[in-house]
Structures are given as structure tokens and as C-alpha cells.
Amino acid sequence: MISFESIKAALKYKLLLLIVLLTFSAAQAQDVFSVGPALHFNFGDKKPKVSWGVEASLWWFEDQFPISGNLGLDRRKGSTILYAQAQTGIGVAGISAGPYLEFRKEDAPVLGMQTDYWINYFAGLNYRIRYSGEGKQKALGFYLKAPLGVGLDDTDGEESDWEWDWD
């Protein structure tokens, strides 16, 4: 069985790795930033609960390999969860993993690890599993993401004709 101490150590490493990845200059030239709302049906706890949230993702490519980091907030009755994940995928399907921190109304905060498996393009479905010293929680969810091109450069070296001032 995995101890809570080993989960905490792994989370520190993954969070540090995510921060390092996002600060490299390659992250400054990412292809897409997306943000949007999410709705989840959470089960595996004492009783099922519905949660809502928002997530932002930053995607770029390293040697044709898609890399992403995301930050999110998940809110349900009695708790608020903040999370950060490293993720990869092939456009229509992917995986992500990273730490989460749950703030509870009446109990001490919980630090854990979560994984997501998703299918989508700009609207999608995901299956989430959260691991902590208290056990596993699972969720099925639906989300929408609005993609925004950021730092896109033409591959032939020409500048884009799109400008803020439309001159």
C-alpha cells in the first residue's frame, strides 16, 4: 500500500517539474491556451456529490510531442479543490496527473494526487481518480474549453497578418 508520505514526496517532485516546464522559453511559444468550465459527478465518498469548476491549459510541442500543463479549481458543497497537472494527448484523447489540495469547511486540508483520462476536442468527457491518505475518489465529468492561439508563428518564417490595431 502506498503511504501518505510517499504521495507527498511524489507530489512535490511533480509540482516542481510542472513549474520548471512552464518557465522554460519553449513554454513561452506554446501553440494553444484554453480555458473553460467543468461539471463532475463525484463518487467513492460517503455519498455522491456534484461539483463545478474551471480549468486552464497551456499546450505546446517539443519535437512533435504534445506537452501541457493545467491549473484548475473544483468546487462542491463543503470543499474547494485546487490542482495542477502535467498532461499529454493526441488531440481527441489524453491523460494527465498531478497534485491537488482540498480545503474542507469542517476538516483539515487534504493533499493528494489525481489522474485524469479524457476524450475531447473543445468539449469533452473525463474520468478522474483522486488518491489521498483517506482512499480514492472517482468522478465522471463534462467540460468545455475555449482555445486561444498564443505565440503562434508561421513555420515558413513569415509573420502573421493579424494585429491588434488592424492597420
HELIX and SHEET records of a PDB file:
HELIX    1   1 PHE A    4  THR A   23  1                                  20    
HELIX    2   2 SER A   25  GLN A   28  1                                   4    
SHEET    1   A 9 ALA A 146  GLY A 149  0                                        
SHEET    2   A 9 VAL A  32  PHE A  43 -1                                        
SHEET    3   A 9 LYS A  49  GLU A  62 -1                                        
SHEET    4   A 9 PHE A  65  ARG A  76 -1                                        
SHEET    5   A 9 SER A  79  GLY A  89 -1                                        
SHEET    6   A 9 ALA A  93  ARG A 104 -1                                        
SHEET    7   A 9 VAL A 110  ASN A 120 -1                                        
SHEET    8   A 9 ALA A 123  SER A 132 -1                                        
SHEET    9   A 9 GLY A 135  LEU A 144 -1                                        
END                                                                             
